[in-house]
Amino acid sequence: MDFKRGINIGDHFEVNPPLGVPFENPIGADYFDSICSLGFDHVRLPVRWSAHTDDAHGYAIDKPFFSMVRNTVDKFLAKGLTVILNVHHFTEAADDPRANYDKLAAIWEQLGTRFCGYSDRLVFELLNEPHNCDPDELNDVYARLTALIRRTNPTRKILIGGVSSSSIASFKTLVPPTGDGNIIATFHYYNPFYFTHQGAHWASLDHIHGVRWNGTDEEIAAVRRDISVALAWRERFGIPLNLGEFGAYGKYAAMEDRAKWARTVRTACEEAGISWTYWEYNRGFGIRDGQSDRYFKPLTDALLG
Ligand code: BGC
């Protein structure tokens, strides 16, 4: 099992519909072939399991929701793609993983059991973007979850990402579980943040626009310097790296700049032997226009050309 170039299927299973609105599977029937024929070898499937559990009954995952996700996993696997399945937007656990351990563990216990025996092209990612939590507690929670998953999935690859939303800075404190040869460290890269998130209301940057990224020597050197922090961590722990999210929001950022930036980050990763997973397929940061369904060629060229 080896994966190198992938795409996030963002804004689907991690979206929590308003109370009373049934969750519908918005994954397009054509995604499977399209993603495969573009040349990606993996997808990351963000899932908000925590919004689909019965907390009064052992945090049991809602059966129809689980089936929907599993069918999607099955279809991607059937195309020969690797699938990174995560726990996304479990905000309480991302803020305080130890206090929310029971629910997090119950989710992983169920996923471990139900995906036991699956192809090794299914990869688990324990928790998307832990935020402000205590790094030692996070490391401890990762070790416990890994041990729990190992009962049913002894060799499945497991991704872990550090605090501060798995930014480069998280490598200061991330310590992998000891004695497990199937851990991969993941990080997210959105620097410079005012460029990649200009206009992003969820980052309170609605008012920021017109920030350019020109691909100057200085800008490229900054990206490479950042990536070298991840490489130093890999050197220390001997654990492979995945860049699980990177991308620039298309509301205001110029397509030309987004493509240059994506190419720079992708190239730096490939040269360093880091697998990458672009954020995202066909929403705000996407390589595909959600309205017309056409691909943005500058972006697909930057990533796959
Ligand atoms: C979040 C998305 C967001 C993206 C970029 C992801 O982790 O789930 O909602 O668009 O990061 O900020």
py3Dmol code that shows the C-alpha trace and the ligand (Angstrom):
import py3Dmol

protein = """\
ATOM      1  CA  MET A   1       0.000   0.000   0.000  1.00  0.00           C
ATOM      2  CA  ASP A   2       1.404   3.281  -1.085  1.00  0.00           C
ATOM      3  CA  PHE A   3      -0.349   6.548  -1.754  1.00  0.00           C
ATOM      4  CA  LYS A   4       1.074   9.792  -3.008  1.00  0.00           C
ATOM      5  CA  ARG A   5      -1.410  12.152  -4.672  1.00  0.00           C
ATOM      6  CA  GLY A   6      -4.910  12.615  -3.382  1.00  0.00           C
ATOM      7  CA  ILE A   7      -7.933  14.809  -2.964  1.00  0.00           C
ATOM      8  CA  ASN A   8     -10.277  15.606  -0.081  1.00  0.00           C
ATOM      9  CA  ILE A   9     -13.948  14.931  -0.631  1.00  0.00           C
ATOM     10  CA  GLY A  10     -14.794  18.025   1.393  1.00  0.00           C
ATOM     11  CA  ASP A  11     -18.210  19.360   2.327  1.00  0.00           C
ATOM     12  CA  HIS A  12     -20.041  16.070   2.178  1.00  0.00           C
ATOM     13  CA  PHE A  13     -20.031  13.626   5.091  1.00  0.00           C
ATOM     14  CA  GLU A  14     -18.559  16.143   7.532  1.00  0.00           C
ATOM     15  CA  VAL A  15     -21.435  18.555   7.085  1.00  0.00           C
ATOM     16  CA  ASN A  16     -24.003  18.464   9.835  1.00  0.00           C
ATOM     17  CA  PRO A  17     -27.476  19.230   8.490  1.00  0.00           C
ATOM     18  CA  PRO A  18     -29.653  21.503  10.647  1.00  0.00           C
ATOM     19  CA  LEU A  19     -31.803  19.658  13.170  1.00  0.00           C
ATOM     20  CA  GLY A  20     -34.732  17.952  11.495  1.00  0.00           C
ATOM     21  CA  VAL A  21     -33.220  18.022   8.015  1.00  0.00           C
ATOM     22  CA  PRO A  22     -32.404  14.489   6.875  1.00  0.00           C
ATOM     23  CA  PHE A  23     -28.844  13.823   5.827  1.00  0.00           C
ATOM     24  CA  GLU A  24     -28.653  13.110   2.128  1.00  0.00           C
ATOM     25  CA  ASN A  25     -25.726  11.554   0.391  1.00  0.00           C
ATOM     26  CA  PRO A  26     -24.431  14.315  -1.794  1.00  0.00           C
ATOM     27  CA  ILE A  27     -21.527  12.320  -3.275  1.00  0.00           C
ATOM     28  CA  GLY A  28     -21.947  12.419  -7.036  1.00  0.00           C
ATOM     29  CA  ALA A  29     -22.189   9.131  -8.902  1.00  0.00           C
ATOM     30  CA  ASP A  30     -19.451  10.281 -11.258  1.00  0.00           C
ATOM     31  CA  TYR A  31     -16.873  11.166  -8.586  1.00  0.00           C
ATOM     32  CA  PHE A  32     -15.447   7.674  -8.472  1.00  0.00           C
ATOM     33  CA  ASP A  33     -14.476   7.416 -12.127  1.00  0.00           C
ATOM     34  CA  SER A  34     -13.584  11.091 -12.463  1.00  0.00           C
ATOM     35  CA  ILE A  35     -11.180  11.152  -9.535  1.00  0.00           C
ATOM     36  CA  CYS A  36      -9.579   7.966 -10.694  1.00  0.00           C
ATOM     37  CA  SER A  37      -9.118   9.073 -14.275  1.00  0.00           C
ATOM     38  CA  LEU A  38      -7.615  12.411 -13.236  1.00  0.00           C
ATOM     39  CA  GLY A  39      -4.727  10.427 -11.806  1.00  0.00           C
ATOM     40  CA  PHE A  40      -5.245  10.662  -8.060  1.00  0.00           C
ATOM     41  CA  ASP A  41      -4.341   7.541  -6.125  1.00  0.00           C
ATOM     42  CA  HIS A  42      -6.229   8.339  -2.932  1.00  0.00           C
ATOM     43  CA  VAL A  43      -9.087  10.273  -1.426  1.00  0.00           C
ATOM     44  CA  ARG A  44      -9.590  11.573   2.089  1.00  0.00           C
ATOM     45  CA  LEU A  45     -13.136  11.210   3.300  1.00  0.00           C
ATOM     46  CA  PRO A  46     -13.917  13.653   6.129  1.00  0.00           C
ATOM     47  CA  VAL A  47     -16.808  12.307   8.237  1.00  0.00           C
ATOM     48  CA  ARG A  48     -18.589  13.923  11.150  1.00  0.00           C
ATOM     49  CA  TRP A  49     -19.364  10.673  12.967  1.00  0.00           C
ATOM     50  CA  SER A  50     -19.904  12.536  16.226  1.00  0.00           C
ATOM     51  CA  ALA A  51     -23.142  14.057  14.887  1.00  0.00           C
ATOM     52  CA  HIS A  52     -24.555  10.628  14.020  1.00  0.00           C
ATOM     53  CA  THR A  53     -24.240   8.707  17.285  1.00  0.00           C
ATOM     54  CA  ASP A  54     -26.807   7.738  19.846  1.00  0.00           C
ATOM     55  CA  ASP A  55     -25.099   9.100  22.944  1.00  0.00           C
ATOM     56  CA  ALA A  56     -27.616   7.509  25.296  1.00  0.00           C
ATOM     57  CA  HIS A  57     -26.810   4.051  23.918  1.00  0.00           C
ATOM     58  CA  GLY A  58     -23.065   3.586  23.837  1.00  0.00           C
ATOM     59  CA  TYR A  59     -22.578   6.203  21.122  1.00  0.00           C
ATOM     60  CA  ALA A  60     -23.927   3.752  18.548  1.00  0.00           C
ATOM     61  CA  ILE A  61     -23.399   5.090  15.036  1.00  0.00           C
ATOM     62  CA  ASP A  62     -26.620   5.584  13.109  1.00  0.00           C
ATOM     63  CA  LYS A  63     -26.979   2.599  10.779  1.00  0.00           C
ATOM     64  CA  PRO A  64     -28.224   4.347   7.603  1.00  0.00           C
ATOM     65  CA  PHE A  65     -25.474   6.968   7.942  1.00  0.00           C
ATOM     66  CA  PHE A  66     -22.853   4.308   8.451  1.00  0.00           C
ATOM     67  CA  SER A  67     -24.077   2.367   5.389  1.00  0.00           C
ATOM     68  CA  MET A  68     -23.921   5.501   3.281  1.00  0.00           C
ATOM     69  CA  VAL A  69     -20.307   6.120   4.243  1.00  0.00           C
ATOM     70  CA  ARG A  70     -19.353   2.477   3.854  1.00  0.00           C
ATOM     71  CA  ASN A  71     -20.854   2.291   0.361  1.00  0.00           C
ATOM     72  CA  THR A  72     -18.769   5.286  -0.592  1.00  0.00           C
ATOM     73  CA  VAL A  73     -15.624   3.763   0.882  1.00  0.00           C
ATOM     74  CA  ASP A  74     -16.371   0.540  -0.995  1.00  0.00           C
ATOM     75  CA  LYS A  75     -16.798   2.347  -4.295  1.00  0.00           C
ATOM     76  CA  PHE A  76     -13.518   4.239  -3.989  1.00  0.00           C
ATOM     77  CA  LEU A  77     -11.691   1.071  -2.938  1.00  0.00           C
ATOM     78  CA  ALA A  78     -13.207  -0.789  -5.896  1.00  0.00           C
ATOM     79  CA  LYS A  79     -11.567   1.794  -8.170  1.00  0.00           C
ATOM     80  CA  GLY A  80      -8.195   0.901  -6.723  1.00  0.00           C
ATOM     81  CA  LEU A  81      -7.911   4.117  -4.722  1.00  0.00           C
ATOM     82  CA  THR A  82      -6.670   4.357  -1.160  1.00  0.00           C
ATOM     83  CA  VAL A  83      -9.225   5.897   1.229  1.00  0.00           C
ATOM     84  CA  ILE A  84      -8.297   7.926   4.296  1.00  0.00           C
ATOM     85  CA  LEU A  85     -11.296   7.802   6.613  1.00  0.00           C
ATOM     86  CA  ASN A  86     -11.247  10.253   9.500  1.00  0.00           C
ATOM     87  CA  VAL A  87     -13.184  11.730  12.394  1.00  0.00           C
ATOM     88  CA  HIS A  88     -13.901  15.291  11.261  1.00  0.00           C
ATOM     89  CA  HIS A  89     -15.443  18.251  13.085  1.00  0.00           C
ATOM     90  CA  PHE A  90     -15.733  16.459  16.418  1.00  0.00           C
ATOM     91  CA  THR A  91     -15.163  19.902  17.900  1.00  0.00           C
ATOM     92  CA  GLU A  92     -15.429  18.927  21.560  1.00  0.00           C
ATOM     93  CA  ALA A  93     -12.776  16.227  21.155  1.00  0.00           C
ATOM     94  CA  ALA A  94     -10.583  18.503  19.051  1.00  0.00           C
ATOM     95  CA  ASP A  95     -10.622  20.981  21.964  1.00  0.00           C
ATOM     96  CA  ASP A  96     -10.333  18.434  24.741  1.00  0.00           C
ATOM     97  CA  PRO A  97      -9.620  14.877  23.554  1.00  0.00           C
ATOM     98  CA  ARG A  98      -9.165  13.420  27.026  1.00  0.00           C
ATOM     99  CA  ALA A  99     -12.521  14.681  28.316  1.00  0.00           C
ATOM    100  CA  ASN A 100     -14.226  13.333  25.191  1.00  0.00           C
ATOM    101  CA  TYR A 101     -12.273  10.114  25.067  1.00  0.00           C
ATOM    102  CA  ASP A 102     -15.211   7.784  25.729  1.00  0.00           C
ATOM    103  CA  LYS A 103     -17.141   8.951  22.701  1.00  0.00           C
ATOM    104  CA  LEU A 104     -14.060   9.096  20.486  1.00  0.00           C
ATOM    105  CA  ALA A 105     -13.052   5.595  21.565  1.00  0.00           C
ATOM    106  CA  ALA A 106     -16.595   4.284  21.016  1.00  0.00           C
ATOM    107  CA  ILE A 107     -16.549   5.672  17.469  1.00  0.00           C
ATOM    108  CA  TRP A 108     -13.181   4.062  16.718  1.00  0.00           C
ATOM    109  CA  GLU A 109     -14.207   0.811  18.358  1.00  0.00           C
ATOM    110  CA  GLN A 110     -17.179   0.588  15.971  1.00  0.00           C
ATOM    111  CA  LEU A 111     -15.178   1.632  12.927  1.00  0.00           C
ATOM    112  CA  GLY A 112     -12.431  -0.824  13.832  1.00  0.00           C
ATOM    113  CA  THR A 113     -14.918  -3.663  14.129  1.00  0.00           C
ATOM    114  CA  ARG A 114     -16.902  -2.862  11.034  1.00  0.00           C
ATOM    115  CA  PHE A 115     -13.899  -2.287   8.775  1.00  0.00           C
ATOM    116  CA  CYS A 116     -11.891  -5.167  10.190  1.00  0.00           C
ATOM    117  CA  GLY A 117     -10.563  -7.315   7.335  1.00  0.00           C
ATOM    118  CA  TYR A 118     -10.850  -4.499   4.795  1.00  0.00           C
ATOM    119  CA  SER A 119      -8.144  -3.882   2.224  1.00  0.00           C
ATOM    120  CA  ASP A 120      -5.002  -2.208   3.545  1.00  0.00           C
ATOM    121  CA  ARG A 121      -5.871   0.613   1.164  1.00  0.00           C
ATOM    122  CA  LEU A 122      -8.286   1.780   3.839  1.00  0.00           C
ATOM    123  CA  VAL A 123      -6.427   4.103   6.197  1.00  0.00           C
ATOM    124  CA  PHE A 124      -7.710   5.540   9.480  1.00  0.00           C
ATOM    125  CA  GLU A 125      -7.081   9.105  10.645  1.00  0.00           C
ATOM    126  CA  LEU A 126      -7.828   9.464  14.343  1.00  0.00           C
ATOM    127  CA  LEU A 127      -8.946  13.111  14.693  1.00  0.00           C
ATOM    128  CA  ASN A 128      -9.063  16.029  12.299  1.00  0.00           C
ATOM    129  CA  GLU A 129      -7.351  19.232  13.396  1.00  0.00           C
ATOM    130  CA  PRO A 130      -7.047  19.057  17.173  1.00  0.00           C
ATOM    131  CA  HIS A 131      -7.209  22.694  18.274  1.00  0.00           C
ATOM    132  CA  ASN A 132      -6.066  24.186  21.548  1.00  0.00           C
ATOM    133  CA  CYS A 133      -5.759  21.007  23.542  1.00  0.00           C
ATOM    134  CA  ASP A 134      -2.898  19.935  25.741  1.00  0.00           C
ATOM    135  CA  PRO A 135      -0.332  18.242  23.452  1.00  0.00           C
ATOM    136  CA  ASP A 136       0.640  15.593  26.003  1.00  0.00           C
ATOM    137  CA  GLU A 137      -2.997  14.640  26.493  1.00  0.00           C
ATOM    138  CA  LEU A 138      -3.405  14.381  22.738  1.00  0.00           C
ATOM    139  CA  ASN A 139      -0.357  12.116  22.430  1.00  0.00           C
ATOM    140  CA  ASP A 140      -1.750   9.963  25.209  1.00  0.00           C
ATOM    141  CA  VAL A 141      -5.177   9.743  23.538  1.00  0.00           C
ATOM    142  CA  TYR A 142      -3.530   8.745  20.246  1.00  0.00           C
ATOM    143  CA  ALA A 143      -1.611   5.966  21.978  1.00  0.00           C
ATOM    144  CA  ARG A 144      -4.795   4.641  23.608  1.00  0.00           C
ATOM    145  CA  LEU A 145      -6.844   4.819  20.415  1.00  0.00           C
ATOM    146  CA  THR A 146      -4.092   3.086  18.477  1.00  0.00           C
ATOM    147  CA  ALA A 147      -3.998   0.244  20.995  1.00  0.00           C
ATOM    148  CA  LEU A 148      -7.775  -0.064  20.761  1.00  0.00           C
ATOM    149  CA  ILE A 149      -7.791  -0.176  16.962  1.00  0.00           C
ATOM    150  CA  ARG A 150      -4.953  -2.702  16.919  1.00  0.00           C
ATOM    151  CA  ARG A 151      -7.252  -5.305  18.489  1.00  0.00           C
ATOM    152  CA  THR A 152      -9.254  -5.475  15.266  1.00  0.00           C
ATOM    153  CA  ASN A 153      -6.923  -3.929  12.689  1.00  0.00           C
ATOM    154  CA  PRO A 154      -3.403  -5.024  13.619  1.00  0.00           C
ATOM    155  CA  THR A 155      -1.571  -3.498  10.657  1.00  0.00           C
ATOM    156  CA  ARG A 156      -3.844  -0.847   9.228  1.00  0.00           C
ATOM    157  CA  LYS A 157      -2.111   2.497   8.577  1.00  0.00           C
ATOM    158  CA  ILE A 158      -3.147   5.107  11.132  1.00  0.00           C
ATOM    159  CA  LEU A 159      -2.707   8.837  10.623  1.00  0.00           C
ATOM    160  CA  ILE A 160      -2.159  11.226  13.502  1.00  0.00           C
ATOM    161  CA  GLY A 161      -2.020  15.026  13.359  1.00  0.00           C
ATOM    162  CA  GLY A 162      -0.867  17.391  16.087  1.00  0.00           C
ATOM    163  CA  VAL A 163      -2.325  20.383  17.907  1.00  0.00           C
ATOM    164  CA  SER A 164      -2.992  23.866  16.466  1.00  0.00           C
ATOM    165  CA  SER A 165      -5.084  22.322  13.700  1.00  0.00           C
ATOM    166  CA  SER A 166      -2.222  20.028  12.687  1.00  0.00           C
ATOM    167  CA  SER A 167      -0.230  22.988  11.454  1.00  0.00           C
ATOM    168  CA  ILE A 168       3.516  22.861  10.935  1.00  0.00           C
ATOM    169  CA  ALA A 169       3.873  24.177  14.505  1.00  0.00           C
ATOM    170  CA  SER A 170       2.278  20.964  15.800  1.00  0.00           C
ATOM    171  CA  PHE A 171       5.497  19.065  15.106  1.00  0.00           C
ATOM    172  CA  LYS A 172       7.006  20.699  18.195  1.00  0.00           C
ATOM    173  CA  THR A 173       4.890  18.493  20.428  1.00  0.00           C
ATOM    174  CA  LEU A 174       3.609  15.531  18.399  1.00  0.00           C
ATOM    175  CA  VAL A 175       4.940  12.210  19.720  1.00  0.00           C
ATOM    176  CA  PRO A 176       3.806   9.020  17.952  1.00  0.00           C
ATOM    177  CA  PRO A 177       2.678   5.924  19.829  1.00  0.00           C
ATOM    178  CA  THR A 178       5.724   3.786  20.520  1.00  0.00           C
ATOM    179  CA  GLY A 179       6.409   0.450  18.873  1.00  0.00           C
ATOM    180  CA  ASP A 180       3.872   0.720  16.055  1.00  0.00           C
ATOM    181  CA  GLY A 181       5.283   0.449  12.551  1.00  0.00           C
ATOM    182  CA  ASN A 182       2.121   1.616  10.789  1.00  0.00           C
ATOM    183  CA  ILE A 183       1.762   5.208  11.900  1.00  0.00           C
ATOM    184  CA  ILE A 184       1.865   8.153   9.494  1.00  0.00           C
ATOM    185  CA  ALA A 185       1.985  11.762  10.705  1.00  0.00           C
ATOM    186  CA  THR A 186      -0.297  14.170   8.911  1.00  0.00           C
ATOM    187  CA  PHE A 187      -0.215  17.967   8.823  1.00  0.00           C
ATOM    188  CA  HIS A 188      -2.198  20.764   7.178  1.00  0.00           C
ATOM    189  CA  TYR A 189      -0.666  23.655   5.311  1.00  0.00           C
ATOM    190  CA  TYR A 190      -2.413  26.950   4.577  1.00  0.00           C
ATOM    191  CA  ASN A 191       0.430  29.487   4.730  1.00  0.00           C
ATOM    192  CA  PRO A 192       0.257  32.382   4.113  1.00  0.00           C
ATOM    193  CA  PHE A 193      -3.130  32.184   5.811  1.00  0.00           C
ATOM    194  CA  TYR A 194      -4.323  35.596   4.594  1.00  0.00           C
ATOM    195  CA  PHE A 195      -3.707  34.435   1.061  1.00  0.00           C
ATOM    196  CA  THR A 196      -5.309  30.970   1.329  1.00  0.00           C
ATOM    197  CA  HIS A 197      -8.229  32.097   3.488  1.00  0.00           C
ATOM    198  CA  GLN A 198      -9.022  35.559   2.146  1.00  0.00           C
ATOM    199  CA  GLY A 199     -12.806  35.969   2.187  1.00  0.00           C
ATOM    200  CA  ALA A 200     -13.309  32.936   4.471  1.00  0.00           C
ATOM    201  CA  HIS A 201     -16.090  33.787   6.910  1.00  0.00           C
ATOM    202  CA  TRP A 202     -15.358  30.742   9.126  1.00  0.00           C
ATOM    203  CA  ALA A 203     -11.858  32.139   9.673  1.00  0.00           C
ATOM    204  CA  SER A 204     -13.272  35.665  10.253  1.00  0.00           C
ATOM    205  CA  LEU A 205     -11.483  36.851   7.129  1.00  0.00           C
ATOM    206  CA  ASP A 206     -14.593  37.927   5.170  1.00  0.00           C
ATOM    207  CA  HIS A 207     -13.146  41.408   4.829  1.00  0.00           C
ATOM    208  CA  ILE A 208      -9.750  40.334   3.461  1.00  0.00           C
ATOM    209  CA  HIS A 209      -9.322  40.265  -0.290  1.00  0.00           C
ATOM    210  CA  GLY A 210      -6.795  41.090  -2.984  1.00  0.00           C
ATOM    211  CA  VAL A 211      -3.924  39.209  -1.313  1.00  0.00           C
ATOM    212  CA  ARG A 212      -1.586  37.947  -4.033  1.00  0.00           C
ATOM    213  CA  TRP A 213       0.856  35.057  -4.087  1.00  0.00           C
ATOM    214  CA  ASN A 214       3.233  35.605  -6.949  1.00  0.00           C
ATOM    215  CA  GLY A 215       5.657  32.753  -6.536  1.00  0.00           C
ATOM    216  CA  THR A 216       8.645  34.985  -5.812  1.00  0.00           C
ATOM    217  CA  ASP A 217      11.885  33.357  -4.649  1.00  0.00           C
ATOM    218  CA  GLU A 218      11.148  34.599  -1.182  1.00  0.00           C
ATOM    219  CA  GLU A 219       7.619  33.140  -1.149  1.00  0.00           C
ATOM    220  CA  ILE A 220       8.829  29.801  -2.447  1.00  0.00           C
ATOM    221  CA  ALA A 221      11.645  29.741   0.111  1.00  0.00           C
ATOM    222  CA  ALA A 222       9.085  30.327   2.889  1.00  0.00           C
ATOM    223  CA  VAL A 223       7.088  27.266   1.798  1.00  0.00           C
ATOM    224  CA  ARG A 224      10.211  25.145   1.686  1.00  0.00           C
ATOM    225  CA  ARG A 225      11.335  26.370   5.094  1.00  0.00           C
ATOM    226  CA  ASP A 226       7.973  25.377   6.548  1.00  0.00           C
ATOM    227  CA  ILE A 227       8.100  21.924   4.986  1.00  0.00           C
ATOM    228  CA  SER A 228      11.607  21.422   6.367  1.00  0.00           C
ATOM    229  CA  VAL A 229      10.142  21.550   9.889  1.00  0.00           C
ATOM    230  CA  ALA A 230       8.062  18.473   9.045  1.00  0.00           C
ATOM    231  CA  LEU A 231      11.140  16.805   7.579  1.00  0.00           C
ATOM    232  CA  ALA A 232      13.128  17.386  10.755  1.00  0.00           C
ATOM    233  CA  TRP A 233      10.342  15.645  12.711  1.00  0.00           C
ATOM    234  CA  ARG A 234      10.392  12.714  10.279  1.00  0.00           C
ATOM    235  CA  GLU A 235      14.146  12.460  10.718  1.00  0.00           C
ATOM    236  CA  ARG A 236      13.730  12.317  14.482  1.00  0.00           C
ATOM    237  CA  PHE A 237      10.945   9.730  14.648  1.00  0.00           C
ATOM    238  CA  GLY A 238      11.443   7.805  11.394  1.00  0.00           C
ATOM    239  CA  ILE A 239       7.729   8.027  10.556  1.00  0.00           C
ATOM    240  CA  PRO A 240       6.332   8.882   7.096  1.00  0.00           C
ATOM    241  CA  LEU A 241       4.505  12.132   6.455  1.00  0.00           C
ATOM    242  CA  ASN A 242       1.277  13.087   4.726  1.00  0.00           C
ATOM    243  CA  LEU A 243       0.126  16.589   3.948  1.00  0.00           C
ATOM    244  CA  GLY A 244      -3.563  15.957   4.547  1.00  0.00           C
ATOM    245  CA  GLU A 245      -4.930  19.382   3.557  1.00  0.00           C
ATOM    246  CA  PHE A 246      -3.633  22.322   1.552  1.00  0.00           C
ATOM    247  CA  GLY A 247      -5.451  24.657  -0.798  1.00  0.00           C
ATOM    248  CA  ALA A 248      -6.580  28.243  -1.298  1.00  0.00           C
ATOM    249  CA  TYR A 249     -10.168  29.449  -1.101  1.00  0.00           C
ATOM    250  CA  GLY A 250     -11.442  30.631  -4.478  1.00  0.00           C
ATOM    251  CA  LYS A 251     -13.746  33.447  -3.384  1.00  0.00           C
ATOM    252  CA  TYR A 252     -11.210  36.237  -3.909  1.00  0.00           C
ATOM    253  CA  ALA A 253      -7.813  34.626  -4.516  1.00  0.00           C
ATOM    254  CA  ALA A 254      -6.706  34.774  -8.158  1.00  0.00           C
ATOM    255  CA  MET A 255      -6.779  31.422  -9.933  1.00  0.00           C
ATOM    256  CA  GLU A 256      -3.308  32.076 -11.274  1.00  0.00           C
ATOM    257  CA  ASP A 257      -1.947  32.546  -7.751  1.00  0.00           C
ATOM    258  CA  ARG A 258      -3.812  29.552  -6.361  1.00  0.00           C
ATOM    259  CA  ALA A 259      -2.328  27.361  -9.060  1.00  0.00           C
ATOM    260  CA  LYS A 260       1.231  28.658  -8.531  1.00  0.00           C
ATOM    261  CA  TRP A 261       0.941  28.142  -4.799  1.00  0.00           C
ATOM    262  CA  ALA A 262      -0.524  24.642  -5.156  1.00  0.00           C
ATOM    263  CA  ARG A 263       2.235  23.659  -7.574  1.00  0.00           C
ATOM    264  CA  THR A 264       4.899  24.978  -5.215  1.00  0.00           C
ATOM    265  CA  VAL A 265       3.558  23.097  -2.205  1.00  0.00           C
ATOM    266  CA  ARG A 266       2.950  19.909  -4.156  1.00  0.00           C
ATOM    267  CA  THR A 267       6.427  19.964  -5.717  1.00  0.00           C
ATOM    268  CA  ALA A 268       8.097  20.589  -2.360  1.00  0.00           C
ATOM    269  CA  CYS A 269       6.216  17.589  -0.933  1.00  0.00           C
ATOM    270  CA  GLU A 270       7.003  15.298  -3.824  1.00  0.00           C
ATOM    271  CA  GLU A 271      10.689  16.156  -3.724  1.00  0.00           C
ATOM    272  CA  ALA A 272      10.701  15.360  -0.021  1.00  0.00           C
ATOM    273  CA  GLY A 273       8.745  12.094  -0.358  1.00  0.00           C
ATOM    274  CA  ILE A 274       5.642  13.430   1.408  1.00  0.00           C
ATOM    275  CA  SER A 275       2.251  12.209   0.179  1.00  0.00           C
ATOM    276  CA  TRP A 276      -0.249  15.026  -0.322  1.00  0.00           C
ATOM    277  CA  THR A 277      -4.025  15.344  -0.280  1.00  0.00           C
ATOM    278  CA  TYR A 278      -5.396  18.555  -1.748  1.00  0.00           C
ATOM    279  CA  TRP A 279      -8.305  20.388  -0.081  1.00  0.00           C
ATOM    280  CA  GLU A 280     -10.657  19.926  -1.931  1.00  0.00           C
ATOM    281  CA  TYR A 281     -12.660  18.417  -4.778  1.00  0.00           C
ATOM    282  CA  ASN A 282     -15.643  20.596  -5.761  1.00  0.00           C
ATOM    283  CA  ARG A 283     -16.373  23.180  -3.130  1.00  0.00           C
ATOM    284  CA  GLY A 284     -14.800  26.533  -2.249  1.00  0.00           C
ATOM    285  CA  PHE A 285     -11.163  25.443  -2.592  1.00  0.00           C
ATOM    286  CA  GLY A 286     -11.973  22.894  -5.256  1.00  0.00           C
ATOM    287  CA  ILE A 287     -10.363  21.772  -8.474  1.00  0.00           C
ATOM    288  CA  ARG A 288     -13.825  21.344  -9.973  1.00  0.00           C
ATOM    289  CA  ASP A 289     -16.518  23.985 -10.330  1.00  0.00           C
ATOM    290  CA  GLY A 290     -19.479  22.835  -8.227  1.00  0.00           C
ATOM    291  CA  GLN A 291     -21.907  24.596 -10.572  1.00  0.00           C
ATOM    292  CA  SER A 292     -20.703  23.773 -14.068  1.00  0.00           C
ATOM    293  CA  ASP A 293     -18.868  20.573 -13.080  1.00  0.00           C
ATOM    294  CA  ARG A 294     -15.901  21.668 -15.197  1.00  0.00           C
ATOM    295  CA  TYR A 295     -12.389  21.267 -13.867  1.00  0.00           C
ATOM    296  CA  PHE A 296     -10.215  24.298 -13.245  1.00  0.00           C
ATOM    297  CA  LYS A 297      -7.363  23.403 -15.555  1.00  0.00           C
ATOM    298  CA  PRO A 298      -4.761  25.631 -13.877  1.00  0.00           C
ATOM    299  CA  LEU A 299      -5.363  23.705 -10.652  1.00  0.00           C
ATOM    300  CA  THR A 300      -5.443  20.214 -12.139  1.00  0.00           C
ATOM    301  CA  ASP A 301      -2.274  21.046 -14.089  1.00  0.00           C
ATOM    302  CA  ALA A 302      -0.612  22.397 -10.962  1.00  0.00           C
ATOM    303  CA  LEU A 303      -1.406  19.222  -9.040  1.00  0.00           C
ATOM    304  CA  LEU A 304      -1.186  16.511 -11.635  1.00  0.00           C
ATOM    305  CA  GLY A 305       0.552  18.000 -14.654  1.00  0.00           C
TER     306      GLY A 305
END
"""
ligand_1 = """\
12
BGC
C -12.471 22.239 7.216
C -13.186 22.996 6.130
C -12.388 24.208 5.709
C -10.958 23.843 5.409
C -10.115 25.050 5.115
C -11.090 21.923 6.785
O -10.442 21.190 7.768
O -13.171 21.061 7.478
O -14.461 23.348 6.574
O -12.951 24.750 4.533
O -10.394 23.138 6.481
O -10.237 26.003 6.127
"""
view = py3Dmol.view(width=600, height=400)
view.addModel(protein, "pdb")
view.setStyle({"model": 0}, {"cartoon": {"style": "trace"}})
view.addModel(ligand_1, "xyz")
view.setStyle({"model": 1}, {"stick": {}})
view.zoomTo()
view.show()
